[in-house]
Amino acid sequence: MTQATEVKPLIRVKNLYQLFGKDAKKHIHLVHEGKSKDEILAQTGHTLGLKDINLEINKGETFVIMGLSGSGKSTLIRHFNRLIDPTEGSILIDDDQDILTLSTKELQHLRRKRMSMVFQRFGLMPHRTVLENSAYGLSVQGVSKAERNKKATEWLEIVGLKGYEKQYPSQLSGGQQQRVGLARAFCTDADILLMDEAFSALDPLIRSEMQDQLVELQETLNKTIIFITHDLDEALRLGDRIAILKDGELIQVGTPEKILLEPATDYVEAFVKDVNRARALTVETVMKPAKHRITEESIAGALAQMRKMPEDYGYYFNDDGYQGVILQETLEAATKDGNTGNVSDEFMEDIDNISPSDILESVIPETLNTDYPLPVVDDKGKLQGQLSQSSVADVLSNP
């Protein structure tokens, strides 16, 4: 039997500390001694930015770092491309390459080729056209004008700005300017995308559209995205995993479902208590196991299979996949009438199946309109579980 190959994280943050002030290394011992942020500030005039941060970020995931103002989230993201150097600690990329040991030339290569950054305030150059702004990263890399303009034009079309190539940033709305920022970031083909409060300056509707676009692009591009936000709804919508910071300390890391359903501290619990769970959770996180799969073609065979199950209903599957819910009483009535044929559509309760990835909110009406749990079927036609009214009620009513 072949053993599965261990997948190493793309980025590892180890024992990272940031103390702001001219004598940070002299006073860092106070952090190790357990002095609070306020105590250190009062005693030394230095500000604690980050305290013993340890993270692993996997290739191809959207990793969201969130917290309130002053939590250290923007400070942390600026360490990944060394806009800020830590007081202590290391940041490893690929095969244990510590970016803090990179030479000036190696650091330039990292910033130009490996990492792109999208800022909250767009960061566009007002004297350059939309096309020139989008192609700027490739210009820095030394790519020919014809090639970079071609690639930038392609990305502008992808983000919905075809026809705006000759416009200037001042002629665009905020949402359009941020789309230029996205096009510029993706244009360099960097495999790591740093996004610092990238959508927080946008109006709610435009912000939602940008979130949708990022999710859509990520499904195709599979970049490693590190996304900073103070908005929990945004974090839950975008993140494969979420890290929550408070006063420079890492409080919890987990999937959106883990954060919502198993908060690690009172702080996290208070943070998530007002979240609309129906919009944040998927069917997969709420469904229960299902063992009600009926596959026998004949009525007698299906009834025999049904009688071995704990419930008086089952989900009928044939070579074409899920067909509907079938009831034991229906099969018994057919048998009593002397029907020795095969199961057909006339025996089915017409109940649609749902997908594990469906957002819970989108399937609640269906759970209310049927007397039976909805079958959860994946894209390969396999029964993954069932979703009942009671399961939905439990997860939405329990804080």
TIKENU-14906 format. One record per residue (C-alpha): residue in one letter; x, y, z; residue number from 1. Coordinates in nm, 3 decimals. Example, Ala and Ser with C-alpha at 12.3 -4.5 7.8 and 13.67 -1.06 7.14 Angstrom:
A 1.230 -0.450 0.780 1
S 1.367 -0.106 0.714 2
END
This chain:
M 0.000 0.000 0.000 1
T 0.145 0.336 -0.103 2
Q 0.161 0.596 0.172 3
A 0.011 0.936 0.100 4
T 0.271 1.207 0.045 5
E 0.268 1.471 0.316 6
V 0.176 1.809 0.172 7
K 0.393 2.087 0.309 8
P 0.239 2.429 0.365 9
L 0.343 2.693 0.113 10
I 0.402 2.952 0.388 11
R 0.488 2.900 0.753 12
V 0.501 3.177 1.011 13
K 0.700 3.075 1.318 14
N 0.721 3.257 1.652 15
L 0.670 3.598 1.494 16
Y 0.694 3.905 1.718 17
Q 0.668 4.272 1.629 18
L 0.747 4.544 1.879 19
F 0.739 4.894 1.731 20
G 0.995 5.141 1.864 21
K 1.359 5.239 1.825 22
D 1.486 4.988 2.085 23
A 1.252 4.697 2.011 24
K 1.510 4.422 2.054 25
K 1.616 4.571 2.387 26
H 1.262 4.555 2.524 27
I 1.129 4.239 2.358 28
H 1.207 4.044 2.676 29
L 0.911 4.222 2.838 30
V 0.679 4.052 2.588 31
H 0.829 3.712 2.674 32
E 0.782 3.790 3.042 33
G 0.410 3.830 2.983 34
K 0.377 4.206 3.011 35
S 0.061 4.339 2.849 36
K 0.048 4.572 2.552 37
D -0.054 4.864 2.774 38
E 0.218 4.788 3.032 39
I 0.490 4.778 2.766 40
L 0.369 5.103 2.613 41
A 0.363 5.278 2.951 42
Q 0.704 5.144 3.055 43
T 0.899 5.181 2.729 44
G 0.698 5.385 2.480 45
H 0.702 5.085 2.247 46
T 0.389 4.936 2.088 47
L 0.330 4.562 2.070 48
G 0.214 4.476 1.719 49
L 0.236 4.096 1.709 50
K 0.297 3.834 1.976 51
D 0.415 3.481 1.900 52
I 0.226 3.428 1.574 53
N 0.241 3.075 1.435 54
L 0.055 2.999 1.111 55
E 0.063 2.757 0.820 56
I -0.090 2.860 0.487 57
N -0.147 2.598 0.220 58
K -0.097 2.633 -0.152 59
G -0.415 2.732 -0.333 60
E -0.622 2.832 -0.031 61
T -0.783 3.162 0.054 62
F -0.657 3.233 0.404 63
V -0.835 3.520 0.577 64
I -0.676 3.711 0.864 65
M -0.930 3.915 1.053 66
G -0.973 4.124 1.363 67
L -1.083 4.462 1.484 68
S -0.882 4.780 1.442 69
G -0.549 4.746 1.624 70
S -0.553 4.367 1.621 71
G -0.235 4.344 1.411 72
K -0.383 4.202 1.091 73
S -0.242 4.465 0.852 74
T 0.089 4.455 1.035 75
L 0.104 4.080 0.982 76
I 0.034 4.082 0.608 77
R 0.315 4.334 0.552 78
H 0.561 4.080 0.689 79
F 0.495 3.834 0.406 80
N 0.663 4.056 0.146 81
R 0.889 4.222 0.401 82
L 0.743 4.567 0.389 83
I 0.798 4.521 0.763 84
D 1.070 4.307 0.923 85
P 0.979 4.134 1.249 86
T 1.151 4.192 1.580 87
E 1.178 3.815 1.617 88
G 1.065 3.509 1.427 89
S 1.073 3.368 1.076 90
I 0.857 3.336 0.767 91
L 0.930 3.030 0.557 92
I 0.820 2.985 0.197 93
D 0.842 2.679 -0.030 94
D 1.108 2.439 0.099 95
D 1.187 2.618 0.423 96
Q 1.334 2.930 0.260 97
D 1.328 3.203 0.525 98
I 1.236 3.525 0.345 99
L 1.415 3.722 0.616 100
T 1.746 3.588 0.485 101
L 1.683 3.695 0.124 102
S 1.929 3.932 -0.039 103
T 1.805 4.257 -0.190 104
K 1.800 4.097 -0.535 105
E 1.617 3.787 -0.409 106
L 1.363 4.003 -0.227 107
Q 1.299 4.202 -0.545 108
H 1.235 3.876 -0.730 109
L 0.993 3.764 -0.458 110
R 0.796 4.088 -0.481 111
R 0.794 4.105 -0.859 112
K 0.738 3.740 -0.948 113
R 0.592 3.553 -0.651 114
M 0.371 3.802 -0.465 115
S 0.124 4.070 -0.573 116
M -0.053 4.306 -0.336 117
V -0.395 4.472 -0.357 118
F -0.447 4.764 -0.121 119
Q -0.760 4.916 0.035 120
R -0.710 5.248 -0.144 121
F -0.649 5.091 -0.485 122
G -0.294 5.230 -0.523 123
L -0.342 5.332 -0.886 124
M -0.119 5.590 -1.052 125
P -0.342 5.880 -1.160 126
H -0.124 5.982 -1.455 127
R -0.135 5.635 -1.613 128
T -0.425 5.489 -1.808 129
V -0.621 5.188 -1.693 130
L -0.420 4.972 -1.933 131
E -0.089 5.114 -1.813 132
N -0.185 5.064 -1.449 133
S -0.287 4.705 -1.516 134
A 0.037 4.632 -1.699 135
Y 0.260 4.807 -1.445 136
G 0.382 4.493 -1.269 137
L 0.485 4.340 -1.599 138
S 0.662 4.664 -1.689 139
V 0.869 4.637 -1.371 140
Q 0.952 4.279 -1.468 141
G 1.089 4.401 -1.801 142
V 0.822 4.241 -2.018 143
S 0.791 4.398 -2.364 144
K 0.523 4.660 -2.415 145
A 0.333 4.456 -2.672 146
E 0.325 4.148 -2.451 147
R 0.232 4.328 -2.131 148
N -0.044 4.528 -2.302 149
K -0.185 4.210 -2.451 150
K -0.195 4.038 -2.114 151
A -0.331 4.345 -1.936 152
T -0.607 4.377 -2.196 153
E -0.705 4.014 -2.137 154
W -0.726 4.067 -1.761 155
L -0.925 4.386 -1.791 156
E -1.181 4.193 -1.993 157
I -1.191 3.918 -1.728 158
V -1.264 4.169 -1.450 159
G -1.531 4.342 -1.656 160
L -1.345 4.651 -1.778 161
K -1.324 4.587 -2.150 162
G -1.340 4.922 -2.328 163
Y -1.193 5.119 -2.037 164
E -0.829 5.068 -2.135 165
K -0.768 5.434 -2.227 166
Q -0.953 5.583 -1.931 167
Y -0.773 5.725 -1.626 168
P -0.842 5.626 -1.264 169
S -1.023 5.954 -1.192 170
Q -1.280 5.860 -1.457 171
L -1.370 5.535 -1.282 172
S -1.590 5.451 -0.985 173
G -1.439 5.302 -0.672 174
G -1.545 4.953 -0.770 175
Q -1.396 4.993 -1.116 176
Q -1.069 5.120 -0.970 177
Q -1.047 4.815 -0.747 178
R -1.107 4.593 -1.049 179
V -0.804 4.758 -1.207 180
G -0.613 4.672 -0.892 181
L -0.721 4.309 -0.925 182
A -0.625 4.301 -1.293 183
R -0.282 4.442 -1.208 184
A -0.230 4.183 -0.935 185
F -0.336 3.886 -1.146 186
C -0.153 4.015 -1.454 187
T 0.190 3.935 -1.309 188
D 0.087 3.569 -1.267 189
A 0.217 3.573 -0.910 190
D 0.113 3.262 -0.720 191
I 0.063 3.449 -0.389 192
L -0.185 3.736 -0.367 193
L -0.184 3.966 -0.063 194
M -0.509 4.162 -0.018 195
D -0.516 4.419 0.263 196
E -0.875 4.533 0.332 197
A -0.908 4.529 -0.046 198
F -1.287 4.576 -0.056 199
S -1.356 4.770 0.264 200
A -1.363 5.113 0.095 201
L -1.638 5.006 -0.145 202
D -2.013 5.048 -0.114 203
P -2.189 4.733 0.015 204
L -2.338 4.628 -0.321 205
I -2.012 4.677 -0.510 206
R -1.824 4.505 -0.230 207
S -2.050 4.202 -0.262 208
E -1.992 4.196 -0.638 209
M -1.615 4.208 -0.587 210
Q -1.633 3.922 -0.338 211
D -1.828 3.717 -0.590 212
Q -1.573 3.794 -0.860 213
L -1.281 3.697 -0.638 214
V -1.448 3.365 -0.553 215
E -1.514 3.300 -0.921 216
L -1.157 3.384 -1.022 217
Q -1.010 3.173 -0.743 218
E -1.205 2.868 -0.857 219
T -1.021 2.891 -1.189 220
L -0.680 3.026 -1.085 221
N -0.620 2.844 -0.756 222
K -0.389 3.115 -0.622 223
T -0.273 3.134 -0.262 224
I -0.463 3.435 -0.130 225
I -0.397 3.602 0.204 226
F -0.692 3.832 0.266 227
I -0.718 4.089 0.546 228
T -1.056 4.209 0.671 229
H -1.233 4.337 0.981 230
D -1.567 4.208 0.847 231
L -1.665 3.862 0.971 232
D -1.931 3.813 0.702 233
E -1.665 3.881 0.437 234
A -1.424 3.641 0.608 235
L -1.683 3.365 0.620 236
R -1.776 3.420 0.257 237
L -1.423 3.416 0.118 238
G -1.207 3.210 0.350 239
D -1.114 2.845 0.325 240
R -0.967 2.908 0.669 241
I -0.979 3.207 0.901 242
A -0.732 3.337 1.159 243
I -0.869 3.571 1.425 244
L -0.633 3.820 1.591 245
K -0.684 4.026 1.906 246
D -0.430 4.278 2.035 247
G -0.156 4.121 1.826 248
E -0.224 3.764 1.941 249
L -0.364 3.473 1.742 250
I -0.688 3.361 1.907 251
Q -0.819 3.090 1.673 252
V -0.753 2.939 1.330 253
G -1.008 2.720 1.155 254
T -1.256 2.673 0.876 255
P -1.553 2.910 0.870 256
E -1.768 2.627 1.005 257
K -1.525 2.559 1.289 258
I -1.511 2.927 1.384 259
L -1.892 2.955 1.385 260
L -1.981 2.629 1.553 261
E -1.682 2.579 1.784 262
P -1.552 2.920 1.896 263
A -1.234 2.874 2.099 264
T -1.282 3.164 2.341 265
D -1.549 3.397 2.474 266
Y -1.403 3.667 2.249 267
V -1.459 3.458 1.935 268
E -1.803 3.352 2.058 269
A -1.903 3.716 2.102 270
F -1.755 3.793 1.761 271
V -1.971 3.539 1.580 272
K -2.294 3.552 1.779 273
D -2.478 3.787 1.542 274
V -2.371 3.616 1.219 275
N -2.647 3.490 0.990 276
R -2.554 3.123 1.002 277
A -2.787 3.033 0.719 278
R -2.576 3.248 0.486 279
A -2.243 3.131 0.622 280
L -2.285 2.755 0.652 281
T -2.313 2.496 0.378 282
V -2.532 2.188 0.369 283
E -2.225 1.972 0.429 284
T -2.169 2.122 0.775 285
V -2.526 2.056 0.889 286
M -2.631 1.732 0.717 287
K -2.656 1.402 0.901 288
P -2.543 1.058 0.779 289
A -2.790 0.880 0.550 290
K -2.815 0.503 0.508 291
H -3.141 0.497 0.318 292
R -3.014 0.418 -0.031 293
I -3.245 0.187 -0.225 294
T -3.101 0.031 -0.540 295
E -3.296 -0.288 -0.609 296
E -3.485 -0.272 -0.941 297
S -3.774 -0.500 -0.851 298
I -4.051 -0.396 -0.617 299
A -3.998 -0.704 -0.401 300
G -3.623 -0.645 -0.385 301
A -3.664 -0.278 -0.299 302
L -3.913 -0.365 -0.024 303
A -3.679 -0.627 0.122 304
Q -3.398 -0.371 0.118 305
M -3.624 -0.111 0.281 306
R -3.727 -0.342 0.566 307
K -3.363 -0.372 0.675 308
M -3.341 0.004 0.724 309
P -3.432 0.200 1.037 310
E -3.681 0.429 0.857 311
D -3.986 0.368 0.640 312
Y -3.851 0.565 0.344 313
G -3.547 0.553 0.121 314
Y -3.366 0.742 -0.155 315
Y -3.398 0.551 -0.478 316
F -3.096 0.535 -0.711 317
N -3.053 0.359 -1.042 318
D -2.794 0.379 -1.319 319
D -2.912 0.734 -1.394 320
G -2.853 0.850 -1.037 321
Y -3.101 0.981 -0.783 322
Q -3.467 0.935 -0.881 323
G -3.670 1.036 -0.575 324
V -3.791 0.928 -0.233 325
I -3.972 0.596 -0.213 326
L -4.194 0.494 0.079 327
Q -4.226 0.153 0.240 328
E -4.605 0.180 0.243 329
T -4.605 0.243 -0.132 330
L -4.400 -0.072 -0.197 331
E -4.615 -0.277 0.043 332
A -4.935 -0.160 -0.128 333
A -4.792 -0.256 -0.469 334
T -4.694 -0.599 -0.341 335
K -5.038 -0.649 -0.185 336
D -5.193 -0.568 -0.522 337
G -4.983 -0.843 -0.680 338
N -4.747 -0.610 -0.864 339
T -4.434 -0.809 -0.940 340
G -4.272 -0.558 -1.172 341
N -3.991 -0.308 -1.126 342
V -3.980 0.022 -0.941 343
S -4.083 0.308 -1.169 344
D -4.150 0.682 -1.154 345
E -4.506 0.628 -1.034 346
F -4.371 0.501 -0.702 347
M -4.158 0.812 -0.636 348
E -4.220 1.105 -0.406 349
D -4.092 1.396 -0.614 350
I -3.830 1.541 -0.379 351
D -3.525 1.713 -0.525 352
N -3.178 1.634 -0.404 353
I -2.938 1.905 -0.287 354
S -2.559 1.945 -0.304 355
P -2.317 1.939 -0.007 356
S -2.182 2.277 -0.121 357
D -2.519 2.452 -0.129 358
I -2.550 2.748 0.107 359
L -2.793 2.658 0.382 360
E -3.011 2.964 0.324 361
S -3.079 2.857 -0.034 362
V -3.228 2.518 0.062 363
I -3.432 2.612 0.371 364
P -3.755 2.653 0.167 365
E -3.713 2.302 0.029 366
T -3.670 2.152 0.378 367
L -3.993 2.321 0.484 368
N -4.188 2.195 0.185 369
T -4.128 1.825 0.234 370
D -4.211 1.572 0.505 371
Y -3.880 1.392 0.457 372
P -3.514 1.488 0.493 373
L -3.362 1.607 0.167 374
P -3.103 1.372 0.016 375
V -2.758 1.529 -0.021 376
V -2.595 1.404 -0.340 377
D -2.250 1.503 -0.468 378
D -2.156 1.580 -0.829 379
K -2.064 1.213 -0.882 380
G -2.412 1.100 -0.788 381
K -2.315 0.955 -0.449 382
L -2.539 0.992 -0.146 383
Q -2.346 1.196 0.112 384
G -2.609 1.256 0.377 385
Q -2.951 1.400 0.449 386
L -3.078 1.738 0.563 387
S -3.386 1.757 0.784 388
Q -3.591 2.043 0.923 389
S -3.471 1.958 1.273 390
S -3.102 1.971 1.173 391
V -3.151 2.315 1.024 392
A -3.346 2.434 1.327 393
D -3.078 2.309 1.567 394
V -2.789 2.488 1.399 395
L -2.981 2.813 1.354 396
S -3.127 2.827 1.704 397
N -2.826 2.721 1.914 398
P -2.574 3.002 1.974 399
END
